[in-house]
Amino acid sequence: MVLYIVALVCGLAIIGLDQLTKYFIVSSFTLGDTADFINGFIDIHYIHNRGAAWGMLSGYTWLLLLFTAAVMIVCVVLLVKTAHKKRLMLWAMTLVISGGIGNLIDRVFREGNVVDFLHFQFWPSFPVFNVADCAIVVGAGLLILYFVLETVKEAKTKKEQTESNGDN
C-alpha cells in the first residue's frame, strides 16, 4: 500500500513540476524566445506545439485529446491489472499517466497548445519538449523494458519446462 501512495505522490509531483515549469516559461518568456539553460547542452526555446511528437497531427486537437484519453485508459487498465504484482509496470504507468495528464491539461486549458521549452543544443533537429514529455518517454522506456524482461522470463520458464519434461 505504501508503494502505491509513493507512486501517487510521485505522479502528482511530476504533474505539478510540469505545470510549474510551463507557468514559469509562459510568464517569463515571449513565444519564440530562446535562452541558454545549460550552455552547450540544453537551451530554453519557448514554443507552442499543437500536435504530438515532432508536431505530427498539428491542429487536430480533438483527435489528440481522444487519442490521449484512450492511451490513458489503457494505462490505467494495465496499472490496475498488473501493477500490484509488478513494480516496474507500476512506475512505467505512473510516469506515462502523469506525463499524459500534464500535456492533457495544456491541450484543454491552452487552446490546444502544449507548452514546450527544452531543446538540445547539440541535436538541433530534435523536437522541443517539456517535463511531461520526459515522463512519457521514460515511462514508455520502462514499459518496453518490462515487456522484454517478461518475454525473456516466459521463454526461460518454457525452456525449463521443456527440459524437465524431456528428462522424464
Secondary structure by P-SEA (a helix, b strand, c coil): caaaaaaaaaaaaaaaaaaaaaaaaaacccccbbbbcccccbbbbbbbbccccccccccaaaaaaaaaaaaaaaaaaaaaacccccaaaaaaaaaaaaaaaaaaaaaaccccbbbbccccccccccccccaaaaaaaaaaaaaaaaaaaaaaaaaaaaaaaaaaaaac
